Amino acid sequence: MNITEITMTHFGKFHGKTMTFQPGINVIYGRNESGKSTIHTFIQGMFWGIEKQRGRASKNDVYSRYEPWDNQGGYGGVLRFEIRGVSYRIERSFLKTDKWVRLIDETHGRELAPAQEKIEELLGGMNETSYVNTVSVAQMKAATDSGLADELKNYIANLNNAGNLEVDFPAAEGYLVSERRRLESLQDAEAGRRSVACREEMDLLEKQCMILERTQKQSAGQIREMEERRAALLRDADGRDAVHRETLRQMENKRAQMERELEQMTGGQEFRQRKNAAGPVLAALAVMAGILTVLAYFEIIPFWMNLTETLIAGGCEAAVFILGVALWIAHDKKARRYNMIFQHQEEIRRLDNACRAASERYQPADRAEIEKLDQELKQLHNTAGRAGWEQEKCQEERNRLAEELEELKQECADNEKRAEEIQALELAIRTMKELSGRIQNSFGSRLHEMSSQLLSRMTEGKYTDLVIHEDMSVYINTREKLIPLEQVSRGTMEQIYLAIRLAAAKVLWPEEPMPLLVDDLFVHYDDVRMQNTLKLLQEQENQLILFTCHRREEENLGM
């Protein structure tokens, strides 16, 4: 891969600045503050973008540091590169309010999307971290030799932990461990026990509901029986009442008839008046007859009158006799009528008493029996209602427990599922560690071999074996002894740093050499070291973009 051209449309101090590059070594010379770091940062930003930080960190972040000096509303540019004979163009805007990126295949005239994913695919899976750790070689910033040794160890540790920088094993393992802990925190250890207790309580409630249901059914059966008895009593009472009413009706009719007859017997006011008027007449006639008899006896009246008197007296006596007989006959008939009236009245009184006795005999017994049944029915209805209410409450509680049991069943199922996922995560973590170890061993072996070869070339065979232990301690293995990193010069340390970076790039991207961007690498190199290192770099297949503030690199390269 070769970077062919960059155009910094609006970036830092540059506006519309275009630079072209050739395969092989490209030297960008400039004094301090001339913009070398700006170009270096622009190339990195064109491949992976520049994010603005939040809060206080945003004051001195890369985004703020390289914002256009005279803001004209733009922040971005264009980068062209070539891979296996195909030319590509990246167009990118870094503006936080208008951030976008486009990737154009200029050879075939088409846009590739999604742009960022396609860019990383073209770079062989390289991400920004792997770019910074390998092909982008900045000057080491440690001020002391011991600090420089620590910085180199940290770099080797980061490089070795990844093994293959396309896969961030520590981050992946950290994610798996975090996910396992999250799932473990969700596990409900009491769900199983609560599920068993809930099932037992449901069984108990089921039995109680069955008992209450039987009680309700029994009460309902008894209620039906009593209601049938009550209905039968009412029917019997209604039948007796019908008979009784018919008897009373007949008695009432008979009494009414007797009262009418009695009224007829006692209703002859004229007869009573005649009887009362005849009494004085008969009395007068009797008195007259008596007087006449006395006079005749003493012969007080003359004889001539005897015949007349005799006739009158006889007539009066006959009349009195006849009237007396008539009165006796009338009195006897009247006596018989009064006797019949009395008998009718007595019958009427007897009928009245019989009606009252029948009413008093039948009705109280029926009412008492019906009232007793009504009381028992009321109690049974109360019992059935209470049983129904308790059964309803029991059913509601059972339904609540059923819902809770379903939730617990779901929780237990989730627990089982999470347990399976936890087991899978644990297996993944173990596999990740084993794979990481194998990759590290493989990567470490290849890195050791390649970096030792490069270091030998740069030191003209003085140091041929670079050893990196598991604790990231670095040694130079010589025939006489193992030399710790801390005991070599700063220049040698920087040679080791460069050898490991170049070796990592070769191991990670063996098929497509990536461009190397080197920023003021030779500040602490003497002339011999620089010549040997530049010679090595010229022999590499990688394109080299060398940023420097010294002319000696150009002189040594004959440029």
C-alpha positions as CSV (number, residue, x, y, z in Angstrom):
1,M,0.0,0.0,0.0
2,N,1.2,3.5,-0.8
3,I,-0.2,6.9,0.1
4,T,-0.1,9.0,-3.1
5,E,-1.6,12.4,-2.2
6,I,-3.1,14.4,0.6
7,T,-5.0,17.7,0.4
8,M,-5.5,19.5,3.7
9,T,-8.6,21.6,2.7
10,H,-9.0,23.1,6.2
11,F,-6.8,21.5,8.8
12,G,-4.7,23.4,11.5
13,K,-2.6,26.0,9.8
14,F,-3.1,24.5,6.3
15,H,-5.8,25.5,3.9
16,G,-5.9,24.0,0.4
17,K,-2.4,22.4,1.0
18,T,-1.7,19.5,-1.3
19,M,1.3,17.1,-1.0
20,T,2.2,14.1,-3.1
21,F,4.2,11.0,-2.1
22,Q,6.1,8.3,-4.0
23,P,6.8,4.7,-3.2
24,G,9.9,4.2,-1.1
25,I,11.3,6.9,1.2
26,N,9.6,10.4,1.4
27,V,11.4,13.0,3.6
28,I,9.3,15.9,5.0
29,Y,11.7,18.4,6.3
30,G,10.8,21.4,8.4
31,R,11.8,23.4,11.4
32,N,10.0,23.0,14.7
33,E,6.4,24.3,14.6
34,S,6.5,24.2,10.8
35,G,3.6,21.7,10.6
36,K,5.2,18.2,10.5
37,S,3.1,16.9,13.3
38,T,0.0,18.5,11.7
39,I,0.6,16.4,8.5
40,H,1.3,13.3,10.5
41,T,-2.0,13.8,12.5
42,F,-3.9,14.6,9.3
43,I,-3.0,11.3,7.7
44,Q,-4.0,9.4,10.8
45,G,-7.3,11.4,11.0
46,M,-8.2,10.7,7.4
47,F,-8.0,7.0,7.9
48,W,-9.9,6.9,11.3
49,G,-11.4,10.3,12.0
50,I,-10.9,12.7,14.9
51,E,-13.4,12.7,17.7
52,K,-14.0,15.7,19.9
53,Q,-13.8,14.8,23.6
54,R,-16.3,15.9,26.2
55,G,-15.9,18.3,29.2
56,R,-12.6,19.6,30.3
57,A,-10.7,17.1,28.1
58,S,-12.0,18.8,25.0
59,K,-9.8,21.9,25.7
60,N,-6.6,20.2,24.7
61,D,-7.8,17.3,22.6
62,V,-6.6,16.5,19.1
63,Y,-9.8,17.9,17.6
64,S,-9.3,21.3,19.3
65,R,-5.6,21.4,18.6
66,Y,-5.9,21.0,14.9
67,E,-9.1,23.1,14.2
68,P,-8.5,25.4,11.3
69,W,-6.8,28.6,12.4
70,D,-9.0,30.9,10.3
71,N,-12.3,29.1,10.5
72,Q,-14.0,29.2,7.1
73,G,-16.7,26.7,8.0
74,G,-14.7,23.6,7.0
75,Y,-12.6,21.1,8.8
76,G,-11.3,18.2,6.7
77,G,-9.6,17.1,3.5
78,V,-8.8,14.4,1.0
79,L,-6.4,11.5,1.0
80,R,-5.5,9.2,-1.9
81,F,-3.9,5.8,-1.6
82,E,-3.2,2.8,-3.8
83,I,-3.5,-0.9,-3.0
84,R,-2.7,-3.7,-5.5
85,G,-3.0,-1.3,-8.5
86,V,-6.4,0.2,-7.5
87,S,-6.6,3.9,-6.5
88,Y,-8.9,5.0,-3.7
89,R,-9.9,8.4,-2.4
90,I,-11.0,9.3,1.1
91,E,-13.0,12.4,1.6
92,R,-13.7,13.4,5.2
93,S,-15.2,16.2,7.3
94,F,-14.1,16.3,10.9
95,L,-16.7,18.9,12.0
96,K,-18.7,17.7,15.0
97,T,-21.8,19.4,13.5
98,D,-21.2,18.0,10.0
99,K,-19.2,14.8,10.4
100,W,-19.0,12.5,7.4
101,V,-16.7,10.3,5.3
102,R,-16.8,8.9,1.8
103,L,-14.6,6.3,0.1
104,I,-14.3,6.4,-3.7
105,D,-12.8,3.7,-5.9
106,E,-11.3,6.0,-8.5
107,T,-10.1,3.1,-10.7
108,H,-13.5,1.7,-11.2
109,G,-15.5,4.9,-10.6
110,R,-17.7,3.8,-7.7
111,E,-18.4,4.8,-4.1
112,L,-17.9,2.1,-1.4
113,A,-20.1,2.0,1.7
114,P,-20.1,1.8,4.6
115,A,-17.0,3.9,4.1
116,Q,-15.3,3.3,7.5
117,E,-15.7,-0.4,7.4
118,K,-14.4,-0.6,3.8
119,I,-11.4,1.5,4.7
120,E,-10.4,-0.9,7.5
121,E,-11.0,-3.9,5.3
122,L,-8.6,-2.4,2.7
123,L,-6.1,-1.8,5.4
124,G,-6.1,-5.5,6.2
125,G,-8.2,-5.1,9.4
126,M,-5.9,-2.5,10.8
127,N,-7.6,-0.2,13.4
128,E,-6.4,3.0,14.9
129,T,-4.8,1.2,17.9
130,S,-2.8,-1.1,15.7
131,Y,-1.8,1.8,13.4
132,V,-0.4,3.8,16.4
133,N,1.4,0.7,17.8
134,T,3.1,-0.3,14.6
135,V,3.4,1.7,11.4
136,S,3.1,5.2,13.0
137,V,6.4,5.6,14.7
138,A,6.7,8.7,16.9
139,Q,9.6,9.9,18.9
140,M,9.8,8.3,22.3
141,K,8.9,10.9,24.9
142,A,10.6,9.6,28.0
143,A,13.1,12.0,29.4
144,T,15.4,9.5,31.2
145,D,16.8,6.2,30.1
146,S,15.0,4.3,32.9
147,G,11.7,6.0,31.9
148,L,12.4,5.1,28.2
149,A,12.9,1.5,29.3
150,D,9.6,1.5,31.1
151,E,7.9,3.1,28.1
152,L,9.3,0.4,25.8
153,K,8.1,-2.4,28.2
154,N,4.6,-0.9,28.2
155,Y,4.6,-0.8,24.5
156,I,5.7,-4.4,24.2
157,A,3.1,-5.5,26.8
158,N,0.3,-3.8,24.8
159,L,1.6,-5.3,21.6
160,N,2.1,-8.8,23.1
161,N,-1.3,-8.8,24.8
162,A,-3.0,-8.3,21.5
163,G,-0.9,-10.9,19.7
164,N,-2.9,-10.1,16.6
165,L,-3.9,-6.5,16.7
166,E,-7.1,-7.3,14.7
167,V,-8.4,-8.9,17.9
168,D,-8.2,-7.1,21.2
169,F,-7.9,-10.1,23.5
170,P,-7.7,-8.3,26.8
171,A,-10.8,-6.2,25.9
172,A,-12.6,-9.3,24.6
173,E,-11.8,-11.2,27.8
174,G,-12.8,-8.2,29.9
175,Y,-16.1,-8.0,28.1
176,L,-16.7,-11.8,28.7
177,V,-15.9,-11.5,32.4
178,S,-18.1,-8.4,32.7
179,E,-20.9,-10.2,31.0
180,R,-20.5,-13.3,33.2
181,R,-20.6,-11.1,36.3
182,R,-23.7,-9.3,35.0
183,L,-25.5,-12.6,34.5
184,E,-24.4,-13.9,37.9
185,S,-25.8,-10.8,39.5
186,L,-29.1,-11.5,37.8
187,Q,-29.3,-15.1,39.1
188,D,-32.0,-15.6,41.8
189,A,-30.8,-18.3,44.1
190,E,-34.1,-18.3,46.0
191,A,-36.3,-18.7,43.0
192,G,-36.3,-22.5,43.3
193,R,-37.1,-22.5,47.0
194,R,-39.8,-19.9,46.6
195,S,-41.2,-21.9,43.7
196,V,-41.5,-25.1,45.9
197,A,-43.1,-23.1,48.7
198,C,-45.5,-21.5,46.3
199,R,-46.5,-24.9,44.9
200,E,-47.1,-26.2,48.4
201,E,-49.2,-23.2,49.4
202,M,-51.2,-23.6,46.1
203,D,-51.8,-27.3,46.9
204,L,-53.1,-26.3,50.4
205,L,-55.4,-23.7,48.9
206,E,-56.6,-26.1,46.3
207,K,-57.7,-28.5,49.2
208,Q,-59.4,-25.6,51.0
209,C,-61.2,-24.5,47.8
210,M,-62.4,-28.1,47.3
211,I,-63.7,-28.2,50.9
212,L,-65.5,-24.9,50.5
213,E,-66.9,-26.0,47.1
214,R,-68.3,-29.2,48.7
215,T,-69.8,-27.1,51.6
216,Q,-71.3,-24.8,49.1
217,K,-72.8,-27.7,47.1
218,Q,-74.1,-29.4,50.2
219,S,-75.7,-26.1,51.3
220,A,-77.2,-25.6,47.9
221,G,-78.6,-29.2,48.0
222,Q,-80.1,-28.6,51.5
223,I,-81.5,-25.3,50.3
224,R,-83.2,-27.0,47.4
225,E,-84.7,-29.7,49.6
226,M,-86.0,-27.1,52.1
227,E,-87.4,-24.9,49.4
228,E,-89.2,-28.0,48.0
229,R,-90.6,-28.8,51.5
230,R,-91.6,-25.2,51.9
231,A,-93.3,-25.2,48.5
232,A,-95.1,-28.5,49.5
233,L,-96.3,-26.9,52.8
234,L,-97.5,-23.9,50.9
235,R,-99.3,-26.1,48.4
236,D,-100.8,-28.2,51.3
237,A,-101.8,-25.0,53.2
238,D,-103.3,-23.6,50.0
239,G,-105.3,-26.9,49.6
240,R,-106.5,-26.8,53.2
241,D,-107.2,-23.1,52.8
242,A,-109.3,-23.9,49.8
243,V,-111.3,-26.6,51.6
244,H,-111.6,-24.4,54.7
245,R,-112.7,-21.5,52.5
246,E,-115.3,-23.7,50.9
247,T,-116.5,-24.9,54.3
248,L,-116.6,-21.3,55.5
249,R,-118.4,-20.2,52.4
250,Q,-121.1,-22.9,52.9
251,M,-121.4,-22.0,56.6
252,E,-121.7,-18.4,55.7
253,N,-124.4,-19.2,53.1
254,K,-126.2,-21.3,55.7
255,R,-125.9,-18.6,58.3
256,A,-127.1,-16.0,55.8
257,Q,-130.1,-18.2,54.9
258,M,-130.9,-18.6,58.6
259,E,-130.6,-14.9,59.2
260,R,-133.0,-14.3,56.3
261,E,-135.4,-16.8,57.8
262,L,-135.0,-15.3,61.2
263,E,-135.7,-11.9,59.7
264,Q,-138.9,-13.3,58.1
265,M,-139.9,-14.9,61.4
266,T,-139.4,-11.7,63.4
267,G,-140.1,-9.2,60.7
268,G,-144.2,-9.3,61.1
269,Q,-144.6,-6.0,63.0
270,E,-148.3,-6.0,62.0
271,F,-148.9,-9.3,63.7
272,R,-147.4,-8.0,66.9
273,Q,-149.6,-4.9,66.6
274,R,-152.8,-7.0,66.1
275,K,-151.9,-9.2,69.1
276,N,-151.4,-6.2,71.2
277,A,-154.7,-4.6,70.1
278,A,-156.8,-7.8,70.7
279,G,-155.9,-8.0,74.3
280,P,-157.9,-4.9,75.5
281,V,-161.0,-5.9,73.4
282,L,-161.0,-9.4,74.9
283,A,-160.6,-7.9,78.3
284,A,-163.5,-5.6,77.8
285,L,-165.7,-8.3,76.5
286,A,-164.8,-10.5,79.5
287,V,-165.6,-7.7,81.9
288,M,-168.9,-7.1,80.2
289,A,-169.8,-10.8,80.3
290,G,-169.0,-10.9,83.9
291,I,-171.2,-7.9,84.7
292,L,-174.0,-9.3,82.8
293,T,-173.8,-12.6,84.6
294,V,-173.9,-10.9,88.0
295,L,-176.9,-8.9,87.2
296,A,-178.7,-11.8,85.9
297,Y,-178.0,-13.7,89.1
298,F,-179.4,-11.1,91.4
299,E,-182.4,-10.3,89.0
300,I,-181.6,-6.7,89.2
301,I,-182.6,-6.1,85.6
302,P,-186.2,-6.6,84.7
303,F,-187.3,-9.8,83.0
304,W,-188.0,-8.1,79.8
305,M,-184.7,-7.6,79.5
306,N,-183.7,-11.1,80.5
307,L,-184.0,-12.5,77.1
308,T,-181.9,-9.8,75.5
309,E,-179.3,-9.9,78.3
310,T,-179.3,-13.6,78.1
311,L,-178.5,-13.5,74.4
312,I,-175.9,-10.8,74.8
313,A,-174.3,-12.5,77.6
314,G,-174.2,-15.8,75.8
315,G,-172.8,-14.1,72.7
316,C,-170.1,-12.5,74.7
317,E,-169.2,-15.6,76.4
318,A,-169.1,-17.5,73.1
319,A,-167.0,-14.7,71.6
320,V,-164.6,-14.7,74.6
321,F,-164.3,-18.5,74.3
322,I,-163.7,-18.4,70.6
323,L,-161.2,-15.5,71.0
324,G,-159.4,-17.3,73.8
325,V,-159.1,-20.4,71.7
326,A,-157.8,-18.3,68.8
327,L,-155.3,-16.5,71.0
328,W,-154.1,-19.8,72.5
329,I,-153.6,-21.2,69.0
330,A,-151.8,-18.1,67.9
331,H,-149.7,-18.1,71.0
332,D,-148.7,-21.7,70.5
333,K,-147.7,-21.1,66.9
334,K,-145.7,-18.1,67.9
335,A,-143.9,-20.1,70.6
336,R,-142.9,-22.6,68.0
337,R,-141.6,-19.9,65.7
338,Y,-139.6,-18.3,68.5
339,N,-138.2,-21.7,69.3
340,M,-137.1,-22.1,65.6
341,I,-135.6,-18.6,65.7
342,F,-133.7,-19.5,68.8
343,Q,-132.5,-22.7,67.2
344,H,-131.3,-20.7,64.1
345,Q,-129.5,-18.2,66.2
346,E,-127.8,-21.0,68.1
347,E,-126.8,-22.7,64.8
348,I,-125.4,-19.4,63.5
349,R,-123.3,-19.0,66.7
350,R,-122.2,-22.6,66.3
351,L,-121.1,-22.0,62.7
352,D,-119.2,-18.8,63.7
353,N,-117.4,-20.7,66.5
354,A,-116.6,-23.6,64.0
355,C,-115.2,-21.1,61.4
356,R,-113.0,-19.4,64.1
357,A,-111.9,-22.8,65.4
358,A,-110.9,-24.0,62.0
359,S,-109.0,-20.9,61.2
360,E,-107.2,-21.0,64.5
361,R,-106.5,-24.8,64.2
362,Y,-104.9,-24.8,60.6
363,Q,-103.3,-21.4,60.1
364,P,-101.0,-21.2,63.2
365,A,-99.5,-24.7,62.5
366,D,-98.8,-23.9,58.9
367,R,-97.3,-20.5,59.7
368,A,-95.1,-22.0,62.4
369,E,-93.8,-24.7,60.1
370,I,-93.1,-22.3,57.3
371,E,-91.4,-19.8,59.6
372,K,-89.2,-22.6,60.9
373,L,-88.2,-23.6,57.4
374,D,-87.6,-19.9,56.5
375,Q,-85.2,-19.6,59.4
376,E,-83.4,-22.7,58.4
377,L,-83.2,-21.5,54.8
378,K,-81.8,-18.2,56.0
379,Q,-79.1,-20.0,57.9
380,L,-78.3,-22.2,55.0
381,H,-78.1,-19.2,52.6
382,N,-75.8,-17.5,55.1
383,T,-73.6,-20.6,55.2
384,A,-73.6,-21.0,51.5
385,G,-72.9,-17.3,51.0
386,R,-70.0,-17.4,53.5
387,A,-68.6,-20.5,51.8
388,G,-69.0,-18.9,48.4
389,W,-67.2,-15.7,49.6
390,E,-64.4,-17.7,51.2
391,Q,-64.1,-19.9,48.1
392,E,-63.9,-16.7,46.0
393,K,-61.2,-15.3,48.2
394,C,-59.4,-18.7,48.1
395,Q,-59.6,-18.7,44.3
396,E,-58.3,-15.2,44.1
397,E,-55.4,-16.1,46.3
398,R,-54.8,-19.3,44.3
399,N,-54.9,-17.2,41.1
400,R,-52.4,-14.8,42.6
401,L,-50.1,-17.7,43.6
402,A,-50.5,-19.2,40.2
403,E,-49.3,-16.0,38.6
404,E,-46.4,-15.8,41.1
405,L,-45.6,-19.5,40.4
406,E,-45.6,-18.7,36.6
407,E,-43.2,-15.8,37.3
408,L,-41.0,-18.1,39.5
409,K,-41.1,-20.7,36.8
410,Q,-40.0,-18.1,34.3
411,E,-37.3,-16.9,36.7
412,C,-36.1,-20.5,37.2
413,A,-36.1,-20.9,33.4
414,D,-34.2,-17.7,33.1
415,N,-31.8,-18.9,35.8
416,E,-31.2,-22.1,33.8
417,K,-30.7,-20.1,30.6
418,R,-28.4,-17.7,32.4
419,A,-26.5,-20.6,33.9
420,E,-26.0,-22.1,30.5
421,E,-24.9,-18.7,29.2
422,I,-22.5,-18.4,32.2
423,Q,-21.1,-21.8,31.4
424,A,-20.7,-20.8,27.8
425,L,-19.0,-17.6,28.8
426,E,-16.7,-19.4,31.1
427,L,-15.8,-21.8,28.3
428,A,-15.3,-18.8,26.0
429,I,-13.0,-17.1,28.6
430,R,-11.0,-20.3,29.0
431,T,-10.9,-20.7,25.2
432,M,-10.0,-17.1,24.8
433,K,-7.1,-17.4,27.2
434,E,-5.9,-20.6,25.6
435,L,-6.2,-19.0,22.1
436,S,-4.6,-15.8,23.3
437,G,-1.8,-17.8,24.8
438,R,-1.2,-19.8,21.6
439,I,-1.4,-16.6,19.5
440,Q,0.9,-14.8,21.9
441,N,3.3,-17.7,21.8
442,S,3.1,-17.8,18.0
443,F,3.1,-14.0,17.7
444,G,5.8,-13.7,20.3
445,S,7.9,-16.3,18.5
446,R,7.6,-14.6,15.1
447,L,8.0,-11.2,16.7
448,H,11.2,-12.4,18.5
449,E,12.6,-13.8,15.3
450,M,11.8,-10.8,13.1
451,S,12.8,-8.1,15.6
452,S,16.1,-9.9,16.3
453,Q,16.9,-10.0,12.6
454,L,16.1,-6.3,12.2
455,L,18.1,-5.3,15.3
456,S,21.0,-7.3,14.1
457,R,20.9,-5.4,10.8
458,M,20.7,-2.0,12.5
459,T,23.6,-2.8,14.9
460,E,25.8,-4.5,12.3
461,G,25.5,-7.8,14.0
462,K,26.4,-6.5,17.5
463,Y,23.1,-7.6,19.0
464,T,21.5,-10.6,17.3
465,D,19.0,-12.0,19.8
466,L,16.3,-9.9,21.4
467,V,14.5,-11.7,24.2
468,I,11.1,-10.7,25.6
469,H,10.1,-12.6,28.8
470,E,6.6,-13.3,30.0
471,D,6.8,-10.4,32.5
472,M,7.6,-8.1,29.5
473,S,11.2,-7.7,30.7
474,V,13.5,-7.2,27.6
475,Y,17.0,-8.6,27.3
476,I,19.7,-8.6,24.7
477,N,21.1,-12.1,24.5
478,T,24.8,-12.1,23.8
479,R,27.4,-14.8,23.9
480,E,28.7,-13.5,27.2
481,K,25.5,-12.6,29.1
482,L,21.9,-11.4,29.1
483,I,21.9,-7.6,29.1
484,P,18.8,-6.0,30.6
485,L,17.2,-3.3,28.6
486,E,17.9,-0.8,31.4
487,Q,21.7,-1.3,30.8
488,V,21.9,-0.3,27.1
489,S,22.2,3.2,25.7
490,R,19.2,5.4,24.8
491,G,20.1,5.0,21.1
492,T,20.1,1.2,21.4
493,M,16.7,1.4,23.2
494,E,15.3,3.4,20.3
495,Q,16.7,0.9,17.8
496,I,15.0,-1.9,19.8
497,Y,11.8,0.2,19.7
498,L,12.0,0.6,15.9
499,A,12.9,-3.1,15.4
500,I,9.9,-4.3,17.3
501,R,7.5,-1.9,15.5
502,L,8.8,-3.0,12.1
503,A,8.7,-6.6,13.1
504,A,5.1,-6.2,14.3
505,A,4.0,-4.6,11.1
506,K,5.6,-7.4,9.0
507,V,4.1,-10.2,11.2
508,L,0.6,-8.6,11.3
509,W,0.4,-7.6,7.6
510,P,2.7,-9.9,5.7
511,E,0.8,-9.8,2.4
512,E,0.4,-6.0,2.1
513,P,3.2,-3.9,3.5
514,M,1.8,-0.8,5.2
515,P,3.3,2.7,4.9
516,L,5.6,3.7,7.7
517,L,5.3,7.2,9.2
518,V,8.4,8.0,11.2
519,D,8.5,11.3,13.2
520,D,12.0,12.6,14.3
521,L,13.2,9.1,15.0
522,F,16.9,9.8,14.8
523,V,17.3,12.6,17.4
524,H,19.3,10.4,19.6
525,Y,21.0,8.4,16.9
526,D,24.7,8.9,16.1
527,D,25.7,9.0,12.4
528,V,26.6,5.3,12.3
529,R,23.3,4.2,13.8
530,M,21.3,6.5,11.5
531,Q,23.1,5.3,8.4
532,N,22.5,1.6,9.3
533,T,18.9,2.3,10.2
534,L,18.2,4.3,7.0
535,K,19.9,1.6,4.9
536,L,17.6,-1.0,6.6
537,L,14.5,1.2,5.9
538,Q,15.4,1.6,2.3
539,E,15.5,-2.2,1.9
540,Q,12.0,-2.6,3.2
541,E,9.0,-3.0,0.9
542,N,7.1,-0.5,3.0
543,Q,6.6,3.1,1.9
544,L,8.4,5.4,4.3
545,I,7.3,8.9,5.2
546,L,10.0,10.4,7.3
547,F,9.3,13.6,9.3
548,T,12.5,15.4,10.4
549,C,13.9,18.8,11.5
550,H,17.5,17.8,10.5
551,R,19.1,17.8,7.1
552,R,21.4,14.9,7.8
553,E,18.6,12.4,6.9
554,E,18.3,13.9,3.4
555,E,22.1,14.0,3.1
556,N,22.5,10.4,4.0
557,L,19.8,9.4,1.6
558,G,21.4,11.4,-1.2
559,M,18.3,13.6,-1.6
